[in-house]
Amino acid sequence: MDPSAEEIAEILGDAYFPTYSKSIQKKLYNFIDQLAFFDQLYYAKIEFVLCVSAIFMNLFHGFILSQKSMRKTSSTNVILLGMALVDVLTMGLRTYANYQLLFHYQELTDVCLEPPSYLQFQLSQLSFKFLEFSRRFSTYLSLSLVSIRAFAISQSLNPKFHFLTHPQTGYTSILINSIICALLTIPSFFTYQINSSPWFPSEDCAYPENYTKPNFFHDSQPLIIFNSFSVDTMLDAVLAKYFPVFLFILMTILLISAIRKGSKDQQKSDKTSKLVLFTTISVGFAEIPVGILYVFRSINEQTIGWVIISESFVKFCFLIYVFNTACHFLICYKLSTQYRDIVKSFVKIEKKLKARIIISVKSATITNG
């Protein structure tokens, strides 16, 4: 006789939260069940819509920043352009994954579908690592943005530091951060062995007799001598979560302090610093909760239930990240006169083109008539 839902909840509640009372176990398990329900029914759809919308906004945002008059102006615009392109990469990878899940679910769950080949398996793992790299890269670029601006203002009277505002500094920052993030991502490729087990199709599938293929998976046995999961998680937590969160807070305080030290006229005219500040704050709304959740997870690593809950909330924080990337366009449009002028000129060109097309169509209609 199969166990009832109540019995399953009791068994899993005890497995997930072994040190808690039965009543708390039940409540926490029900909470996990609700998170899983939302995840299965709604999360992929919400993320897909948000990502597609944000991709278009970031592409337009990147197009404006890529104009010669913008990218030749300051390091801030160059780094913002880098952030926009990296965010497009991140959301593009997530959009593709959600597209497969939403529109090819039946194919993916088909029992007769052969497992992916070794190359396909490696490519899927590579896309996951690219996602990890791009998220980390975006965070580090945000840190560079606020750090460079904070030092540029605090040392504005020192000619030796004027190079911080030059576009070349922005390009150098992008290059250095890409190397750092690549070096932080590469070790995760060597943390687990790839093994395989034989896959046999169901008898209902139209395959030859005794047909089999290798089914590749990551073995829990680490490829290197230390506990790879703990080391990889700790490395990611410290360098990609704790460290950035600490620097976000520190550099934001330094930037606010540097802005306040200026005269009232300087504070009103320094829109670049305000742009950087608001961009940093928007990024912080997505990154700081993730850092806190990683701290919470590391503290409760032995309790499976808390690990599941923290991972679910980290996943939901990605929605905040996607929303914030779309806000960068609005922040730049509001605080940068140069940015706003380029957007308006582009809109005027679009209107003129549409007007010419309408006139051409009308003229052709009259001629044919």
Buried (B, 14 or more C-beta within 10 A) or exposed (E): EEEEEEEEBBEBBBEBBEEBEEEEBBEBBEBBBEBEEEEEEEBBEBBBEBBBBBBEBBEBBBBBBBBEEBBEBBBBBBBBBBBBBBBBBBBBBBBEBBBEBEEEEEEEEEEEEBBBEEEEBEEEBEEEEBBBBBBBBBBBBBBBBBBBBBBBBBBBEEEEBEEBBBBEBBBBBBEEBBEBBEEBBEBBEEBBBEEBEEEEBEEEEEBEEEEEBBBBBEEEEBEEEEEBEEBBBBBBBEBBBBBBBEBBEBBBEBBEEBBEEBEEEEEEEBBBBBBBBBBBBBBBBBBBBBBBBBBBBBEBEEBBBBBBBBEBBBBBBBBBBBBBBBBBBEBBBEBBEBBBEBBEEBEEEEEEEEEEEEEEEEEEEEEEE
